[in-house]
Amino acid sequence: FVKGVIQRADTLNQNGRIYPKDILFKEVENYKKVVMERRAMGELDHADDPVVNLKNVSHLITDIWADDEVIFGKIEILPTPMGNIARNLIESNVKIGISSRALGSVRSRGDADIVQDDLHLICWDLVSEPSTPGAYMMREAKEVDPRILNKIFSKSDRLDRIANDILGIKKGR
């Protein structure tokens, strides 16, 4: 299992899109049914097709929740050919990102495309470069070796975490 940030509301992503909080959170609530039915599969790398291709499935989202403007997910890496590749990358301490695949319209506002309320989440795929800032997966562990954290998180990420701890900001569950 891995978990981490999978999406951020009201944040400009690397694709130039902003997902308004009310629209994103409403669609995540709809997606929870797919998660509960164990149908929330994703592929290794983004596909151009709006349908999840079973031969490319690598993982299953087993839990999804929101905290402030952040969507978190817990993900089971599956024993499929693509899941085995993902597992080997993760076990080799490769930083794996996650990115949503969705349908819907956008409305341009300045340099950003604002996602509209016809958003329909299809899945989250494992990717090398996520569009959402900080959307990387970490292995679940009771104790985490600080050397691993230093490889996964940049100095800036670690400083943000320290500042959040000092300010009492809680993220996740």
Buried (B, 14 or more C-beta within 10 A) or exposed (E): BBBBBBBBBEBBBEEEBBBBBEBBBEBBEEBBEBBEEEEBBBBBBBBEEEEBEEEBBBBBBBBBBBEEBBBBBBBBBBEBEBBBBBBEBBEEEEBBBBBBBBEBEBEEEEEBBBBEEEBEBBBBBBBEEBBBEBBBBBBEEEEEEEEEEEEBBEEEEBEBBEEEEEEEEEEEE
